Amino acid sequence: MSRFRQIYLDDDGVPLGDMETAEDRHDADLWFMPGPSEEEPDFLPPGPQPEVQESEIVDAWRAAEAGQAAQLAHVAARLGILDERLRRGPAGWRQRLALIEASELSWLAQDRVGLDRLSLYMALRISTATDDAQALYRMGWTVRRLAGGPGPFGAGLGVADLEAFLDRRDRPGQGERFEDTKVPARIQDMADREAFENRAAAWLAMMGQAGDLHPVTRSCMGFHLWHVAELSPVDDPLEAAVTAARVAVSDLASSMDRPGAIFAPIAMGGGAGFRAIGDPAARLARWLNAMESAVFAALRRLEEIETWNEAAAEMMAPLSGKTPPMLRDTFTSWPLVSTQMAEKLTGVHRATVQRNIDWMEERGLVREVTGQGRYRMWRVVDVRAMESRSILGKHDGVLPDDLLDAMDYGIE
């Protein structure tokens, strides 16, 4: 059986198939013409993307913790050492560290409250005409939350506990209302949004899903999710930082009856730990590095004040009365002390306080740091300077540079 293929001709007798082939070959030579429309890039904005599930967020932090296991263990060990030092030390040590950490956090929050202003405000509620009353109030809240009191989590992850910790309760007679504290308009705008209870419940639910993570990892995750939940304005990291500092030691605070580390210092190690850039692994790495530096700085400060306290007790032993040991405890608890502060904290007459402070300054135990005739403040001297003076008194024939080199060699 023969097969026939039908061929269509045009009016001139040329097959149509040959004409189409010739046209395609001719079009292929037109290299300067734009390509087909379907090959053009799509400049339209992308459509709606699926939201990230909460479980995926927690899984990302779990993976970040696994990748930083060695560094996390090192930081946890340092926190345990700090906790033990604070347990066997006086209560003034915790207050001293809280004041230093709060002063560092004030620079992060752009309040810039120094130790001298913060100490005067916490002890005497004194502020100058140039001080920002709102900034001092916020720093006072920071010191109180870092120095003691219940944490953000109670028996369970309840919103009421977090509200009490932040002092955000708006029920009559409980806490402080926004309109009573004369806060900036940006915080009032936040209060007018969705109810705080709903946002806090969402944040607490995320923290509950991360219950198997280490408290240090949870503190980092909670800090970076704080503003996602809109619990504070984006440009105000103070509440998030204080809450994270308390969460980081949540497993240490309730381990013994005697309190130890109430918070984990972070700002004392610099502000790099609070940078909200990168994935969870990068953020956790910066968080651990900053916390390790901060804990090391806190341990060094405790060691210095303990050494100073022992030297001061030995030098002040011949003095009689209750004022010398009370003044020594005051300088141990406060980074900077004024005569008015010492008068109120010890209950001793100002003239007696001034006479004892002058005696301590003459013996090289404290030094005046303000450099003015009125409103003077003192701080303890550097322990290294005390040791060098004591060694120079025993070895008059040795050069000071040789003594410092010997001290450095002995410390290392």
NORSULMO-V960539 format. One record per backbone hydrogen bond with DSSP energy under -0.5 kcal/mol. NH is the residue of the N-H (numbers start at 0). CO is the residue of the C=O. E is the energy in kcal/mol with one decimal. If there is no record, write none. Layout:
nh = <NH | NH>
co = <CO | CO>
e = <E | E>
This chain:
nh = <5 | 9 | 12 | 15 | 18 | 19 | 20 | 21 | 22 | 23 | 24 | 25 | 26 | 27 | 28 | 28 | 29 | 30 | 32 | 38 | 39 | 42 | 56 | 57 | 58 | 59 | 60 | 61 | 62 | 63 | 64 | 65 | 66 | 67 | 68 | 71 | 72 | 73 | 74 | 75 | 76 | 77 | 78 | 79 | 80 | 81 | 82 | 83 | 84 | 85 | 86 | 87 | 88 | 92 | 93 | 93 | 94 | 95 | 96 | 97 | 98 | 99 | 100 | 101 | 102 | 103 | 104 | 105 | 106 | 106 | 107 | 108 | 109 | 110 | 111 | 113 | 117 | 118 | 119 | 120 | 121 | 122 | 123 | 124 | 124 | 125 | 130 | 132 | 135 | 136 | 137 | 138 | 139 | 140 | 141 | 142 | 143 | 144 | 145 | 146 | 147 | 153 | 157 | 161 | 162 | 163 | 164 | 165 | 166 | 167 | 168 | 173 | 175 | 179 | 180 | 181 | 182 | 186 | 187 | 188 | 189 | 190 | 191 | 192 | 197 | 198 | 199 | 200 | 201 | 202 | 203 | 204 | 205 | 206 | 207 | 208 | 209 | 210 | 212 | 217 | 218 | 219 | 220 | 221 | 222 | 223 | 224 | 225 | 225 | 226 | 228 | 229 | 230 | 235 | 240 | 241 | 242 | 243 | 244 | 245 | 246 | 247 | 248 | 249 | 251 | 252 | 253 | 254 | 258 | 261 | 263 | 264 | 268 | 269 | 273 | 274 | 276 | 282 | 283 | 284 | 285 | 286 | 287 | 288 | 289 | 290 | 291 | 292 | 293 | 294 | 295 | 296 | 297 | 298 | 299 | 300 | 301 | 302 | 303 | 304 | 305 | 306 | 307 | 308 | 309 | 310 | 311 | 312 | 313 | 314 | 315 | 316 | 318 | 325 | 326 | 327 | 328 | 329 | 330 | 331 | 332 | 333 | 336 | 338 | 341 | 342 | 343 | 344 | 345 | 346 | 352 | 353 | 354 | 355 | 356 | 357 | 358 | 359 | 360 | 361 | 362 | 363 | 364 | 365 | 366 | 368 | 369 | 377 | 378 | 380 | 385 | 386 | 387 | 388 | 389 | 390 | 391 | 392 | 393 | 394 | 397 | 402 | 403 | 404 | 405 | 406 | 407 | 408 | 409 | 410 | 411>
co = <3 | 13 | 9 | 7 | 14 | 15 | 16 | 17 | 18 | 19 | 20 | 21 | 22 | 23 | 24 | 25 | 26 | 28 | 29 | 35 | 36 | 40 | 52 | 53 | 54 | 55 | 56 | 57 | 58 | 59 | 60 | 61 | 62 | 63 | 65 | 67 | 68 | 69 | 70 | 71 | 72 | 73 | 74 | 75 | 76 | 77 | 78 | 79 | 80 | 81 | 82 | 83 | 85 | 89 | 89 | 90 | 90 | 91 | 92 | 93 | 94 | 95 | 96 | 97 | 98 | 99 | 100 | 101 | 102 | 103 | 103 | 104 | 106 | 105 | 105 | 111 | 113 | 114 | 115 | 116 | 117 | 118 | 119 | 119 | 120 | 119 | 127 | 130 | 131 | 132 | 133 | 134 | 135 | 136 | 137 | 138 | 139 | 140 | 141 | 142 | 143 | 155 | 155 | 157 | 158 | 159 | 160 | 161 | 162 | 162 | 162 | 170 | 166 | 176 | 176 | 177 | 177 | 183 | 183 | 184 | 185 | 186 | 187 | 189 | 194 | 194 | 195 | 196 | 197 | 198 | 199 | 200 | 201 | 202 | 203 | 204 | 205 | 207 | 209 | 213 | 214 | 215 | 216 | 217 | 218 | 219 | 220 | 221 | 222 | 222 | 224 | 226 | 225 | 232 | 236 | 237 | 238 | 239 | 240 | 241 | 242 | 243 | 245 | 246 | 248 | 248 | 249 | 251 | 256 | 259 | 244 | 262 | 265 | 266 | 270 | 271 | 274 | 278 | 279 | 280 | 281 | 282 | 283 | 284 | 285 | 286 | 287 | 288 | 289 | 290 | 291 | 292 | 293 | 294 | 295 | 296 | 297 | 298 | 299 | 300 | 301 | 302 | 303 | 304 | 305 | 306 | 307 | 308 | 309 | 310 | 311 | 313 | 315 | 321 | 322 | 323 | 324 | 325 | 326 | 327 | 328 | 329 | 377 | 375 | 337 | 338 | 339 | 340 | 341 | 342 | 348 | 349 | 350 | 351 | 352 | 353 | 354 | 355 | 356 | 357 | 358 | 360 | 359 | 359 | 378 | 376 | 376 | 336 | 366 | 364 | 381 | 382 | 383 | 384 | 385 | 386 | 387 | 388 | 389 | 390 | 394 | 398 | 399 | 400 | 401 | 402 | 403 | 404 | 405 | 406 | 407>
e = <-0.6 | -1.9 | -1.3 | -2.7 | -1.2 | -2.0 | -1.8 | -1.9 | -2.3 | -2.3 | -2.0 | -2.1 | -2.7 | -1.7 | -0.8 | -0.6 | -1.1 | -2.0 | -1.2 | -1.5 | -1.4 | -0.8 | -1.5 | -2.1 | -2.3 | -1.8 | -1.6 | -2.0 | -2.4 | -1.9 | -2.3 | -2.2 | -1.8 | -1.1 | -1.0 | -2.5 | -2.2 | -1.9 | -2.3 | -2.6 | -2.0 | -2.0 | -2.4 | -2.0 | -1.9 | -2.4 | -2.6 | -2.1 | -2.3 | -2.1 | -1.7 | -1.6 | -0.6 | -1.4 | -0.5 | -0.5 | -1.3 | -2.4 | -2.4 | -2.2 | -2.3 | -1.9 | -2.8 | -2.4 | -2.1 | -1.9 | -2.4 | -1.7 | -0.8 | -0.7 | -1.1 | -2.3 | -0.8 | -3.1 | -1.6 | -0.6 | -2.4 | -2.6 | -2.2 | -2.1 | -2.5 | -2.2 | -2.6 | -0.7 | -1.3 | -1.1 | -1.0 | -0.8 | -2.2 | -2.1 | -2.2 | -2.3 | -2.3 | -2.1 | -1.9 | -2.4 | -2.2 | -2.1 | -2.0 | -2.2 | -1.0 | -1.2 | -2.0 | -1.3 | -2.6 | -2.4 | -2.1 | -2.3 | -1.1 | -2.2 | -0.6 | -2.0 | -0.6 | -0.6 | -1.2 | -0.6 | -1.0 | -0.7 | -1.4 | -2.2 | -1.4 | -1.8 | -1.3 | -1.0 | -0.6 | -1.4 | -2.7 | -2.2 | -1.8 | -2.0 | -2.7 | -2.0 | -1.7 | -2.1 | -2.2 | -1.8 | -1.0 | -1.3 | -1.6 | -2.7 | -2.3 | -1.8 | -2.6 | -3.1 | -2.0 | -1.9 | -1.7 | -0.7 | -0.5 | -0.6 | -1.8 | -0.6 | -1.8 | -1.7 | -2.3 | -2.5 | -2.4 | -2.2 | -2.2 | -1.6 | -2.2 | -2.0 | -0.7 | -1.7 | -1.2 | -2.1 | -0.5 | -1.2 | -0.5 | -0.7 | -1.9 | -0.6 | -1.7 | -1.9 | -1.1 | -1.4 | -1.1 | -2.3 | -2.6 | -1.9 | -2.0 | -2.2 | -2.5 | -2.1 | -2.4 | -2.3 | -2.4 | -2.0 | -2.3 | -2.8 | -2.1 | -2.2 | -2.4 | -2.7 | -2.1 | -2.2 | -2.3 | -2.3 | -2.3 | -2.5 | -2.2 | -2.2 | -2.4 | -2.2 | -2.0 | -2.2 | -3.0 | -2.4 | -1.7 | -2.1 | -2.5 | -0.6 | -1.0 | -1.6 | -2.7 | -2.2 | -2.0 | -1.9 | -2.4 | -1.4 | -1.7 | -1.9 | -2.6 | -0.6 | -2.5 | -2.3 | -2.0 | -2.9 | -2.1 | -1.6 | -2.2 | -2.9 | -2.1 | -2.0 | -2.4 | -2.4 | -1.8 | -2.3 | -2.4 | -2.3 | -1.6 | -1.0 | -2.8 | -0.8 | -2.4 | -2.5 | -0.8 | -3.2 | -2.0 | -2.1 | -1.8 | -2.5 | -2.2 | -2.2 | -2.2 | -2.2 | -2.5 | -1.8 | -0.8 | -2.0 | -0.9 | -1.7 | -2.4 | -2.2 | -2.1 | -2.4 | -2.5 | -2.2 | -2.2 | -2.4 | -2.1>
